[in-house]
Structures are given as C-alpha cells and as structure tokens.
Amino acid sequence: MSFVLRSSQAQTSGRRYGFCGIELAHPIVNGSGTFDAIAARRAFGDALLDRFPFAAFVSKTVTLEPRQGNPPPRLWELGAGMINSIGLPNKGLAGYLADDLPQLAELPVPLIVNVMGSSPDQVATLVAAFAERDEVAALELNISCPNVRTGLLMGADPGETAALLDAVRPRTAKPLIVKLTPNCASPAAVAAAAEQHGADAVSLVNTLRGMAMDPRRPGEPWLGGGTGGVSGPAVRTIALAQVREVRERVRLPIVGMGGVQTGRHARDLLDAGADLVGVGTESFRDPLAGNRIAVELQRIGANSGMNGATSQPARPRISQNS
Ligand SMILES: Cc1cc2nc3c(=O)[nH]c(=O)nc-3n(C[C@H](O)[C@H](O)[C@H](O)COP(=O)(O)O)c2cc1C
C-alpha cells in the first residue's frame, strides 16, 4: 500500500486548533492503542511523517512494569466494530523511555502519552517520569483500572478519580487528560470530580465491556480474557450521549471518540460538545482514516457551535429514556 494522500490536506487550511495550550493543525487525533506509529513508520517510511494522519499522536497505554497482555484469541469482529481483549501489552516505563519515546519524538505532531497504574502512587510515578521529558506535550490517564488497595475501578467512582488526581496533579505541569470509562453509573460525575481535582481535559469513550461466545464450545467465551472492550460503529451513539452529558457537567475541553468513521461522525461529536475527536477502530480498516476524516470535516466546517471555547449548548438538554 502506498502512503499517499491525493485529496487536499487538512493541514493546508491554515487554521490552528488550541487544546490545553497545544497548537494543532486540525481537530482529529487517534484513540490510544489503535494506531502503531512505530510499526507504521517501518511500513511506510518517512512518507508517514510527511502525511501523518493525526494532529497529535496518543501513545498506547504505558504501565510501570512490562505487560504481556491477555491470552489469545484477542479479537472478535462484530457486525459493527469489534471486541478486543488485548490486555495492554507494553514494554513498561523503562522500555518505553528507552525504545519507544525516541522514535515517537520524531513524529511531526505533539505527543500525548497514555499511562495507567493500579494505584494512585503508581500513576504518580509514571506521570513524574514523563513530566520532565520535553518530547511529551501532555499525558492521558487511562483510569479503566481497579485500584489494588480498594478494589474499586478508579474511573468508575468519583472519589477514586479525585484521589488519583490529588496524587498525580502535583507531579506535573503538563496538561492532564483523564480518559473516562463508559462502564460506570455516571461518567459525567467522574468528569466533574476530575475537573474539581485539577484535570485539564477529559477524553471519552473508552471501550464498553462486552463478550462473545465461542461458536464451537458452548458456554465458553471466545476471547482469552473472557470479556473485552467493544469499539467501532456499535458504540457511536453511546459516545454521543456520553459526550453530551459530560459537556453539560464540565467546562473542560473534551476529546470525544467512539465509532468515528467519517467527517460527519466527527462533526456530530463536536456538536455534542467535544473540542477534539479521536479515531480508533476505523484506523485498522483505513490507516489514513485520520487525515481523510479531517479533510471531510474541513469540508463540512470544523468549527464547533457549542464546545467549551465558544458557548453553551444550543440544543435541548438530555431527556430521560422512555
Ligand atoms: C485494539 C484496541 C486497543 C486499544 N488500546 C487502548 C489503550 O491502550 N489505552 C486506552 O486508553 N484505550 C485503548 N483503546 C480504546 C480506544 O482508544 C478508544 O477509546 C475506543 O476504541 C473507542 O473509539 P473507536 O470506537 O473509534 O475505536 C483501544 C481500543 C482498541 C479497539
């Protein structure tokens, strides 16, 4: 496959987008863990740098220690997306700093490093390690992880999220983006706690917990990890509803994602209250999706009518389900 964009580049519009003090060429970024920029550079060479598909690059989740990830199978394709049970394999902090960071620092866009730990102290250690690295523009906290001490999912409980931010915020002046989980009673309440305890932005949605049964072994799950995370078009409407709900609770910038495949989908998330849009699963099908979507969005009109930078929501607020 040649890595060539024939359509007009989103970057040529001249317009810049501010996000937490970071200047971006357009509002499309990748969802963590869904675009391997190092492998893409190996496959496409420097053409990747000339035509990088995203306005900022969000790395896959980094943990303190190396992780092998979950046993296979790790993917189940859905009619409208997929369930993954990858299990966050990564080299750990030391491996990331030694091997990945120098390569990711060569990308032509700001680097956002996504980190996760199983206690506030672990996350604080990770954040402190990246705080002093000039290559890193911002940090994203993946809070879809249980706190080993309390057993509570850090991102499912506003008190846990507040405690996490209290531990982490003093360790860096870099922007902190809290990646919310949709697998909880109220992502908006968690977002409000994050805002009150010093987050600079929130991103959502992470994957929704789901399960597929093994077609040949009745009663057994297909995925080696048992359950996995649903992503792609299947979650798009959920992402829209949750972004709108979070926008009504916080003034922080929002990175909205979930099932975005086209400029129209991105536009919808911006209209629901997002400031940037993340593209995840679609990049597996089309590695150039980020730039294509940015170009499509530019044609539609990328200015949000209701994000934090402009005004309050123009349309009716959320109603109860019937
Ligand atoms: C294969 C795969 C791996 C992912 N890995 C991560 C990860 O390492 N860290 C993270 O915060 N989110 C991870 N995500 C979640 C995505 O960043 C994104 O939040 C989610 O997939 C919704 O967007 P989408 O529907 O456009 O894929 C992963 C998603 C997929 C499909």
The ligand as a Gaussian input file, in Angstrom:
#p B3LYP/6-31G(d) Opt

LIG

0 1
 C       -7.467000      -2.703000      19.727000
 C       -7.715000      -1.550000      20.671000
 C       -6.725000      -1.211000      21.600000
 C       -6.951000      -0.151000      22.489000
 N       -5.971000       0.170000      23.380000
 C       -6.165000       1.204000      24.247000
 C       -5.127000       1.582000      25.143000
 O       -4.015000       1.031000      25.142000
 N       -5.399000       2.591000      26.017000
 C       -6.593000       3.282000      26.025000
 O       -6.765000       4.206000      26.827000
 N       -7.575000       2.963000      25.141000
 C       -7.383000       1.937000      24.276000
 N       -8.368000       1.632000      23.358000
 C       -9.609000       2.419000      23.323000
 C       -9.590000       3.442000      22.167000
 O       -8.560000       4.385000      22.352000
 C      -10.946000       4.186000      22.062000
 O      -11.193000       4.844000      23.276000
 C      -12.126000       3.255000      21.764000
 O      -11.739000       2.201000      20.916000
 C      -13.330000       3.985000      21.148000
 O      -13.015000       4.552000      19.906000
 P      -13.309000       3.816000      18.473000
 O      -14.706000       3.296000      18.535000
 O      -13.069000       4.851000      17.444000
 O      -12.316000       2.678000      18.394000
 C       -8.173000       0.560000      22.465000
 C       -9.147000       0.212000      21.515000
 C       -8.935000      -0.813000      20.625000
 C      -10.001000      -1.154000      19.627000

